[in-house]
Amino acid sequence: MTPLLEIDDLRIEGQSEGDSWFEIVKGVSLTLKRGEVLGLIGESGAGKSTIGLASMGYARSGCRISGGSIRLNEQELFGAPHETLRKIRGVRVAYVAQSAAAAFNPAHTLNAQVCEAAVTHGVMSMDEALKNAKRLYAKLRLPNPETFGDRYPHQVSGGQLQRAMTAMAMVCKPHLIVFDEPTTALDVTTQIEVLAAIKDAIRDEGTAALYITHDLAVVAQIADRIMVLRHGTLVEEGPTGQILHEPKQAYTKALVNVRRVEGEATHRESGPPVLEARNLTAGYDRSLLVLKDVSIALESATTLAVVGESGSGKSTLARVLTGLLPPIEGETVFAGETLSRKLKDRTKEQLRRLQMIYQMPDVALNPRQKVEEILGRPLTFYFGRSGAARRKRVEELLEWVELPRDFAQRYPSELSGGQKQRVCIARALAAEPTVIICDEVTSALDPVVADGVLRLLLRIQNETGLAYVFITHDLATVKAIADSIVVMYQGEIVQQGPKAEVLTPPHHPYTDLLLSSVPEMDTNWLDAVLAERARRKAQGEKVLDSAGL
């Protein structure tokens, strides 16, 4: 059988700031059969998304396809006229982006956007496209398929929007779909539903797919074969089972084993609470509460993990603790002092001792400032350091977070995702805080880089006695770093206590849902979990899922 997609010796170049070109994809070849799913795995910067886009004959701004061959249904796409490519994209090959929220137009209904390509390309009439869209909504397990598409993007959840984008890709019945990290930004309870829906739709529609991700446990549930990439080159390729259980290359082994790292923290003697939230209630107004009577206590030199799905109130809790969102009721107590409800009313010393690291380093760092200025500002603000003393401390901070001293002269755009996050950690450390709130600090990083950041945070804690509030939806991260756990659901705490107690059965039903939704490196895991939930429902048991929480 002739392959659906054949890529041979693909070479792609990127443009540097000096207008010179350098190779970012270095002679990669692959084939994909009809109805097959090929997983593209690797850390950030490996070239996964660049290769996925190239399968559509497309290169991002600042990149160019410089060599090789890209054949879809035996038609060469490299060098093909723009008009030819325009007729192919969206019809014969479609793309599902990582962030559905950023990809949809907020001014148009979902139906208008899902059906647009089919109508514009003359594949279907609007009535036919709507009928097909509703069929796909049902297949993708979206609520009320007949009316779901009448909503606007902001009126549905993140997981529903991601599935709507999958429907948009499938409506023209393409031969190939490129899935670019479609579940990375989703919590585990939503991710399992989206994965199941995508898997069923691919199988039933007979569509081939490139599935791009940095999570081996996720791709194990959906891919027939896996290609491991690093620095724009192929490291290893093989059937999914072989890559998971019998990897041949050292880098593949590192990817497989990184999720198994747990319990790196040493035992620490805890002291009295250094940070407390007492009966916090917060929201936009009293009719729309996001936090409902939440109380937590963080002991010195320990890590308190706050877990829950998107919308559970985790990040809102962080905003209240830092004074960015004044609570409606309740108080925050820091080192025995009741903090002012608003950030502007807190003292400089209180601000210094309570720092925060944000989820997305790309938007947390000023792109126009060099690392030296980014790290130097808190040194000047809190301690009045300048000149040589400031430069020396910046170099010490870079060494502390395991970055070279000469990174001080780099801009954020010259750093990888993991390096940017280390700069954010160094900026928080520059204030010499007592507590750092870490808001999903590893969720945007690939497993190898995330593991390095976790180890760094643990090392710093062991050296300094820092306390962390660690907000996450990743239970693997919780197992690695937490001393105690708070589980949140719909703005309330449903379970809390020491890590061993919370993670040991019996669990609260929602905690059980979270734990059972963490993907395992087993190709049968997703089917087994869904079958078990279906069995329990058939026997009349109450089973939580992301659609019925």
N, C-alpha and C positions, 0 to 999 in steps of 0.2 A: 504493500500500500504506500502510495506517495505521501510523505509527511505534509501536514497542513502548513507548518511553519519550519523553514530552514534558514538558520543564521550561520554563516560561514566566515570565520576569521574577521569578526566585527571589530572595528577600531573607531573609537570616538575620542575627540580631543576637546579640551576645555581651554578657555582663554584667560590668561593671567592679567593682572592689573597693568602690566607693561605691554599688553597687546601681543605677547608671544603665546604660542599654543603648546600644550603639553598633553600627553596621552592619559586618559582616565579609564578607558576600556581597551584592553590590550590583547586583541586576537581571540575573542571568545566565540565559540561555535556551539550551537544547540539545534536539536530537532524536536518537534512536537507533533504527535499524531492527533487525529480527530477524536474528540471525546476524552483526551488525556489531560491530566493536571500536572504541571511541572512547577515545583517549588524552587524559587530563587532565594537562597539564604546567604547571609553575611552581615558583618557589622556595618555601621554607618560609613559611607564613603566607598563601599565595595563595588559600586556600579550597578546595583540591582535595579533601581528605578530607571537609570539611564538606559539599560538594556531593554527593560520593559517598554519604555517609550519608543525605543528604536525599532521594536517589532511592529510599530505603526508607521515606520518611516519618519519618525519625528525626533528632533533634538531640541532640548531646552535652549533658551536664550543664553548666549555665551558658550554654547557647545556646538560641535559639528561632527557629523558622521564622515570620517575621513577614509574609510576603506572597508572592504569586505562585501558580503552579499546578504540581502534580506529578502527572502522569497515567501510570499503568502499565497497559498494555492498556486504555486509555481509562477507567480507574478513578481517580478523584481521591484522592490520598493525603494532601494537605494538609488537615488538619482532620478526617480520617476517624477514627471511633471506635477506641479502643485494641484492642478485640477484632477488628475488621476487619484492622488492621495486623498483629496477632499471627498471624492465619491466613495472611497473605501472606508475611511474613518467614521465610526459610528454605525456603519452598516455591516461590514464584514469583520471589522475588528473594533472593539470598544474598550473603554478604560474606566475603572472604578478607583477614584482617588482616596487617599487616606482620610482626609477631612471632608466629610459630606457637608458639614455646616458651611465651610468656605466655598464649596463648589456649587451650591444651589443659589439661585437668584431669589432674594427674600421678597421681591415684588410680584412674583408669579406663583400660581398654585403648583402643586406637585404634578398634577395631571398635565398641565401645559408644558412643563419641562420634560417629563418622562416621555411624552408623545412627540416632542418637537422634532427629533432626528428622523423618526419614521415618516412623518408628514413632509418635512423639508426635502428629504431625499426621494420622495415619491414611492416609498416602499409600501405604504398603507394610506388609506384615507383616515381622517381624524376619528371617525366612528370605529374603524377597524383597530386603530392604535389604542383607543380607549378600552375596547373590549380585551385586547391583548394585555394591556397594562393591568386591568382588574384581575385577569387570570394570574398574572405574575404576582400581584399583591397577595393573593390567596396562597400561592405556592411558597412565597417568602414569609408566610405567617404574620402578615400585617393585619391589624384589627380593622373590621368593617371594610372589606375590600371594595365594595360598591361605592363607598363615599370617602374612603381614605384619601384619595387623590384630590379631593376638593379642598383640602387643607393647604395652608402655607407652610414653608419649611420651619418657621419658628413655633408652629403649633404641634410639632411631633417631637419625640425624644431622639437622642443621638443615635441609638440603635435602630430605631424605625427609619430615620433619615438615611442611615447607611444601607439599609435594605431597599429603600426607595431608589437609591443610586444604582444598586444592583439591578433593579427592575428597569431603570432607564437604560442601562447598558444592554439588557437582554431583549428589549422590546422589538428591536429590528431583527432578532434571531441571528446574531453574529456567529461566525465560525470560531472566533477567538476573543476572549476577554482577558484583559490585563488587570489583575487585582493588586493594587499598590498599598500594602499595609492596611487593609480595610478594617481590621479590628484592633489596631495598636492603641487607639485612643479610648477604647471602650473598657468598662469594668468587666470583671469575669462573668457576672451573671448575664449581662447583655451580650458579651462575646460568644457565649455558648449558643445562644439563640440565633445570632447572626451566622455563625459558622455552620450550624445545622441547616439553616435556610439556604445558604450559598451552596452547600454540598448537595442538597436535594435538587436544587434548581439546575446545577451543572449536570448532574446525572440524568435528570428527566429531560432536559433540553438537548442533551448530546453536544454541549459546547466544550471546546478545549479552553484551557486557561493557563496563564502564567500567574502564579500566586507568589507575590513578593512579600517577604517578612523577615524579621530578625529572630523570630521565636520558633525554634524547632518543634516544640510541643504543639503549637498551633498548626504548623504546616503538616505535621504528622497525621492530622485528622482529615486532610483533604487532598494531599498530593500523592500521585503514583510514583513519581521520581523526584529527586532533589539534586540541585546543583549548588555547590558551596563556592562562594566567590570571596575574594579578598584582594583589595588594591587593584581592581579591574581585571583580575585574571581568574581562571578556573582552578580551584584547589582540588575538588573531588566531585564526582557525579556517580549516582547509582540509584537503585530502587530505595524507596523510603525506609523499609525495614533494615536494609543493609547499612544505610547512613546512620540510622539511630542506634543500632546494636553492634555493628561491626565496622566502625569508621576506620579508614586506613591512614589518613593524614593527621598530623599532630594538631593542626588548627581545627579540623572537624572534631577531633576528640575534645578539644577545649570548649567548643560550642556545646557539645553534648553534655559535658560534665559540669558546666558552669551553673546550671539550675540545681544541681545536687549539693551545692555548698550551703551549709547551714551552721548556725551556732558558733560564729567566729568570736563572739563577745566573751570576754573573761568575766569571772564573777566579781561583782562590785558591791561593797557595802552601801546600802542606801541610807539616806538621812531623812529629815523631815521634808514635807512638800515644799518645793521651791516655787511652783506655779500651780494655782488652783482656779478652776472655773466653778462658781457657786450659783447653781440654779439659773443658768443663762437662758434667756428667751430673746430671740432676735429675728428680724425679717424686714421686709420693706415697709410694712405697717402691721397693725394688730390683726388685720383680716388675712394676711398672707405671711404666716410664720414659717421660718426656715429652721430655726432651732427652738426646741421646746423643752425647757426645764433641764438643761444639760449641766451636769457636774462632773468634773474630772480632777485628778490630783497627780502631778508629776513630781516624783522624788528626785533629789539631786543625784547627779551622776548616773541616771538611768534613761532608758528610751521607752516612751509611751507611744504605741502605734494606734492611730485612729483609722479604722477601716470601714468600708461600706461602698456601695455602688454610687455612681454619679447621681447627684441630687440628694444624697443622704444628709448633707449639711457639714461635711468634713472641712471644706475650704472656708465656709462661712464661719465655722468655729475659729479657724485661724485668724480670720479678719477681725472677729470680735476680740480675741486675745491680744492682738496687736494694736487695737484701737482704731483700725480702719473702718469698722462698722460698729457704732455704739449700740449696746444691747437695749432692748425694751425693758427687760427686767434682769436682775442678777448682778453679780460683780466678779471682777478678776482680781485675784490676790497674788502678788509677786513678792517673794521673800518676806512675807508677813505684812506687806503694805498693800492697801487697796488702791489699785490703779485707777486713774481718771478714765472715764468711759471713752473719751475722744483722744486721738493721737496727739493733737495739737496742745492738749492740756497736760501731757506727761512731761516729766523732767528729762533733761538730756541724759542723766545717769540711768533713768528707767529705760529710755530708748536704747541706750548702749547695751544694756544687759539682756535685752530681749530682741533677738535678731530673727530674720526670716530668709529662707532660700526658696526661690520660686520654681515652678515646674518647667517653664520654658526658658532656658538661658538665652535663646535667640532674642527674646523680647525683653529680658531682664537686664541686658547689657547695652550700654549706649554704643551704637556702631561707629560713632565719630570720635570716641575716646580710646586711647591706647590703654592696655592693661595697667600700666603704671599709674595713669590718672584714675582709673576705676578703683583700684585698690588704695590709692593715696587719699582720696576724698574722705573716707571715714577716719583715716589717721589724722588728718588735719582737723576735721570737725570735732572729733571726740578728745584728741590729745594735743592738738596744736602743733603736730610735727610738720616740718618742712625741710626742704633742701636735702642734704646728704643723709640726715637721720631718717627722713621719710623714704628715700630711695633704698636705704639699707633695709628698712623694715619691709618694704614691698618685696625685695629679693628674699627675705626670710620667709615671708608668707608663701611665695611661689614654691620655695623648697619644701615647705610644710605640706603643701598639697601635691607634691611630687611633680612639679613642672619646672623646666629649666629657667634659670634667672633671666636669660635673654628674651623670654616671652613678655617681659615688661614692655618691650617696644613694639609689640604686635597689636593689631586691631582684632576685635572679636571675629571678623570675617576670615581671619587667617588661622583660626583655631577649629578643631573638630568639636562635635557636640559634647563629648566627654570632657575635653579640655575647657570648654566654656563653662560647664557645670563646676569644674574644679576652681575656676576663677570666681564663680558665684560663692562657693564655699569659702574661699580665701577672703572675699570681701566681707562676709559675715564674721569670720574669725578676726578680721582687722579691728573690730570693735571690742575684742576681748569679752564676749558675752558670757552670761551664766546659762542661758537657754537659747537654743536655736529651733525654730519651727521649720521643718522640712516639708514642703507641700508638693508631693508627687515628684520628688527630685530625680527619680530614676525612670519614670514611666516613658519618657521620650528617648531613652537610650537603649542600644542593643545590649543583650545579656552580658557579653564580655566586658563592655565599658561600664555597665551598671554595677556589675560585681566589683570592679575596681573602685568605684565611687563608694559603695557600701563598706568595703574594707577600709577605705580611707577614713570615712566617718567613724567607724568603730575604733580605729587606731587613735584618732584625735581624742575621742571620748575617753579612752583608757589612759591617755597621756595627761589630759587636762581636767577630767571630771565634769565635762559639759553634760547637760541634760538635753534630750531631744524630744520634741513632739513630732512624730513621723507620720504624716498623712499619706495614705496610699490605698489603692484597691488591689494591690498585688500581694497575695497571701504568701508567696515564696519569699518576698522581701521581709514580710512580718516575721516569718520563722527565723530568718537570718539575723535580724537586728533588734527585735523587741524584747523588753523585759516584762512589760505588761501591755494589755490590749483593751481598747474600747471599740465595740462594734456598734455602728450607727445605722439606723434605717428610718427614712422619712423624718429626719430632724430629731429623733430620739435615740437614746442609748438603750439597746436591747440586751447587751451583755458586756461585762467588763471584769477584769481581774488579771492575775499573773498569767503570762503566756501559756505555761503548761496547763493551767486550769481551764482557760478559754478554749484551747485547742484539743482538750481531752473530752471525749464523749461522757455524758450526753451534752449536746449542744442546744442552744436556742435554735428553732427552725431556720431562722435567717442566717445564723452563723453556719449551720449545716449546709445551707444553699451555697454560701460563699466558698466553703471548703470543698464541696463536691464539684464546683464549677472551675476549679483550677486545672487547666489541661495537663495531662501527663504524656510522657514520651512513649506512647503506645498507640499504634495505628487503629486499634479497636476501642480506644477510650471513649470517644464521643458517642459512638453507637451504643456502647454498653451503658453509659450514663442516661441517655435518652430512653433506652429500653427499660431500665430500672425505674425511671420516673413514670413511664407509661404503665408499667406493671402495678406500681403503688397506687396510681390514680384509678386503675381498673378495679383494684381491691377496696376502693372507697377511702383510701388515706388522703389526707390533705397534703398536697405537695406544692411548695412554692416554686415559681419560676419567674423569669423577668417579665412575662406578660401578665402575671396574675398576682403580683406582690401587693 
